[in-house]
Amino acid sequence: MSKSCAATRVSDHNAWLPTEFRIVARRNELADVFTLELAGPEPFRFAPGQFNMLYVPGFGEAAISISSDSDRPERFQHTIRVVGNVTRRLQKFSSGDRLFLRGPFGTGWPIDRCPSRDVVIACGGLGLAPLRPVIYYLLHRRSQFGAIHLLYGARTPRDLLYAEEFAVWQSQGIEVRVTIDRGDESWRGAIGVVTQLMKPLRWRPESTMVLTCGPEVMMRFVAQEALAQQVRPDHVFLSMERNMNCAVGWCGHCQLGPSFVCKDGPVYTYAQIEPFLYVEDL
């Protein structure tokens, strides 16, 4: 399986060796999600969609997507959900603490193929974090693109990630549409799945790129809706962030068909990944 796009490791340092970085800021995002902002002795360059292996001595490593602006490499961010020993330990870190990481790794989003095209960003839950660098990239170069749509879904209003940025993105030229699974007395927006936000768009399928990240079942339906709108399968991109443990394809935990997600992904075209999306327990 060939790589989905040309975005590869762009940092100047040795990605294979753990490097020490300092935490310069920490922010709670949701009840079980927080963001660490890191800085090192030199700018850390990466492509939107790549990930790092965050390493805590005595606890292990965790693969975490980079969630910040790739045009501002002096500081970079990881938005992290607490799901295991490493992330529980990272949750206790604060500004001034130090950690180690390897990276950046993986293929990124196809930003080199997006100019002059419409871009539909469809994501759910924490899936917005790996796409946030794309949003920044597009905003910095807004005149180079057609219509840009951010379609985002979460379980409840309290589960909306980066909600304070939505109005800013909207004012700078991205149409932001949000839906949730369960509303409350204060919610006045849409309720339902992300794909219902796709149907009303004015599609130009021959010149549209669709980027999606979130629960795999959501990504499958996003891809199906894009295809129903006549978007080409090789213009639909999915970030398959699953079971990445080593970042070099040796441990085998992230194998998906003939591919290793940490090495050949995490970003794939639907044309590449479709044969394996519907195989039960793969």
FENGI-V20817 format. One record per residue. N is the residue number from 1. PHI is phi in whole degrees, -180 to 180 (* if undefined). OMEGA is omega in radians with two decimals (none if undefined). NEAR is the number of other C-alpha atoms within 10 Angstrom. Layout:
n=<N;N>
phi=<PHI;PHI>
omega=<OMEGA;OMEGA>
near=<NEAR;NEAR>
This chain:
n=<1;2;3;4;5;6;7;8;9;10;11;12;13;14;15;16;17;18;19;20;21;22;23;24;25;26;27;28;29;30;31;32;33;34;35;36;37;38;39;40;41;42;43;44;45;46;47;48;49;50;51;52;53;54;55;56;57;58;59;60;61;62;63;64;65;66;67;68;69;70;71;72;73;74;75;76;77;78;79;80;81;82;83;84;85;86;87;88;89;90;91;92;93;94;95;96;97;98;99;100;101;102;103;104;105;106;107;108;109;110;111;112;113;114;115;116;117;118;119;120;121;122;123;124;125;126;127;128;129;130;131;132;133;134;135;136;137;138;139;140;141;142;143;144;145;146;147;148;149;150;151;152;153;154;155;156;157;158;159;160;161;162;163;164;165;166;167;168;169;170;171;172;173;174;175;176;177;178;179;180;181;182;183;184;185;186;187;188;189;190;191;192;193;194;195;196;197;198;199;200;201;202;203;204;205;206;207;208;209;210;211;212;213;214;215;216;217;218;219;220;221;222;223;224;225;226;227;228;229;230;231;232;233;234;235;236;237;238;239;240;241;242;243;244;245;246;247;248;249;250;251;252;253;254;255;256;257;258;259;260;261;262;263;264;265;266;267;268;269;270;271;272;273;274;275;276;277;278;279;280;281;282>
phi=<*;-79;-69;-81;-160;-85;-71;-132;-60;-123;-73;-83;-86;-76;-69;-85;-101;-60;-119;-82;-131;-103;-81;-102;-161;-138;-143;-78;-100;-132;-58;-122;-132;-142;-121;-108;-106;-118;-145;-130;-71;-146;-57;-106;-96;-151;-103;-52;106;-79;-135;-119;-100;-84;-121;-118;-52;88;-121;118;-118;-141;-83;-133;-67;-84;-118;-117;-81;-71;-83;-127;-77;-65;-136;-142;-126;-127;-101;-126;-97;-79;-137;-162;-61;-66;-70;-65;-69;-62;-61;-86;-74;-140;-57;101;-72;-125;-142;-114;-149;-115;144;-83;-127;88;-80;-106;-70;-81;-64;-73;-104;-88;-52;74;-103;-77;-128;-109;-105;-119;-148;-138;58;-72;-63;-71;-61;-68;-96;-59;-60;-65;-59;-60;-59;-65;-65;-65;-128;-53;-68;-84;-123;-81;-68;-124;-120;-108;-114;-132;-126;-144;-70;-140;-57;-74;-101;-77;-87;58;-59;-69;-94;-59;-65;-65;-61;-62;-68;-97;115;-112;-79;-106;-125;-126;-137;-133;-79;-134;-90;-134;-65;-94;-81;-119;-94;-73;-127;146;-87;-62;-63;-69;-77;-79;-59;-77;-64;-88;-81;-119;-59;-71;-134;-122;-112;-116;-118;-139;-152;156;-55;-61;-64;-65;-64;-60;-72;-62;-62;-63;-68;-61;-65;-64;-89;73;-74;-66;-58;-88;-110;-112;-120;-124;-99;-95;-85;-138;56;-84;-118;-124;77;-126;77;-92;-77;84;-65;-99;-63;-134;62;-85;-108;-112;-59;-68;-103;-93;-116;-81;-92;-130;-80;-61;-60;-75;-99;-54;-62;-109;-70;-111;-91;-65;66;-76>
omega=<-3.11;3.13;-2.99;3.13;-2.97;-3.08;3.14;-3.09;-3.10;-3.12;-3.10;-3.07;-3.12;-3.06;-3.03;-3.11;3.08;-3.14;-3.10;3.07;-3.11;3.05;-3.11;3.08;3.09;-3.12;3.00;3.14;3.12;-3.09;-3.10;-3.10;3.13;3.13;3.02;3.05;-2.99;3.04;3.13;-3.12;3.13;3.12;3.14;-3.03;-3.10;3.06;3.08;-3.12;3.12;-3.11;3.04;2.97;3.12;-2.99;3.06;-3.12;-3.13;-3.12;3.08;-3.09;3.03;3.10;-3.09;3.10;3.04;-2.96;-3.04;-3.03;-3.11;3.09;3.13;-2.99;3.14;3.05;3.12;-2.99;2.96;3.04;-2.85;2.99;-3.13;-3.08;-3.08;-3.06;-3.10;-3.10;3.05;3.09;3.12;3.13;-3.11;-3.12;3.12;-3.12;-3.10;3.08;-3.12;3.06;-3.13;3.03;2.94;3.10;0.09;-3.11;2.95;3.03;3.13;3.10;-3.01;-3.07;3.12;-3.14;-3.03;-3.09;-3.12;-3.14;2.90;-3.14;3.07;3.11;-3.10;-3.05;3.14;3.07;-3.14;3.10;3.06;-3.07;3.12;-3.14;3.11;3.06;3.08;3.13;3.11;-3.13;-3.13;-3.13;3.12;-3.06;-2.94;-3.07;-3.10;-3.00;3.03;3.11;3.10;-3.12;2.97;3.12;-2.96;3.12;3.08;-3.09;-3.12;3.08;-3.14;-3.11;3.14;-3.11;3.11;-3.05;-3.13;-3.14;-3.02;-3.10;3.11;3.13;3.13;-3.10;-3.10;2.98;3.05;3.06;-3.08;3.06;-3.03;3.05;3.10;3.13;-3.09;-3.14;3.01;-3.04;-3.11;-3.03;3.13;-3.09;-3.10;3.05;-3.14;-3.05;-3.09;-3.07;3.10;3.07;-3.12;-2.99;-3.08;-3.09;3.05;-2.98;2.91;-2.92;-3.10;-3.10;-3.11;3.01;3.11;3.13;-3.07;3.08;-3.13;3.07;-3.05;3.12;3.09;-3.11;3.10;-3.12;3.06;3.13;3.14;3.12;3.10;3.11;3.10;3.08;3.07;3.01;-3.11;3.13;3.14;3.00;3.07;-3.03;-3.12;3.03;-3.05;-3.06;-3.10;2.92;-3.12;-3.04;-3.01;3.12;-3.11;3.07;-3.11;-3.01;3.08;-3.08;-3.05;-3.10;3.11;-2.99;3.13;-3.00;2.97;-3.00;-3.07;-3.04;-3.09;3.09;0.15;-3.11;3.11;2.91;3.06;3.13;3.13;-2.91;-3.05;-3.11;-3.04;-3.10;-3.00;3.08;-3.06;3.07;3.11;none>
near=<12;10;19;23;18;14;21;18;18;15;17;11;15;11;17;14;11;15;16;16;17;19;21;18;17;19;13;13;18;14;10;13;18;18;20;22;20;24;19;17;9;12;15;20;21;28;27;28;29;28;28;21;24;22;21;18;9;7;14;14;20;24;25;21;26;25;26;25;22;22;16;13;18;15;21;23;24;21;23;25;19;15;10;11;14;19;24;15;13;22;19;8;16;16;14;13;13;16;18;16;20;22;25;26;29;24;27;27;30;24;18;9;12;19;17;13;18;20;23;23;23;28;28;26;18;21;21;27;26;28;27;20;24;25;21;19;18;20;17;13;10;17;12;12;15;15;18;22;22;24;22;26;31;25;17;16;19;14;18;21;22;13;13;9;9;16;12;12;16;15;10;11;15;21;16;17;18;22;26;23;14;13;17;9;5;7;13;9;12;17;19;17;20;25;22;15;20;21;13;8;11;9;17;14;18;13;16;23;26;26;26;29;26;24;16;17;10;19;25;18;14;25;26;17;16;24;16;12;17;14;21;20;19;14;23;23;27;27;27;23;22;16;15;23;18;18;25;16;17;13;12;17;15;23;19;16;14;9;18;23;27;29;19;22;27;27;28;27;25;24;14;18;20;14;10;12;18;11;9;6;5;9>
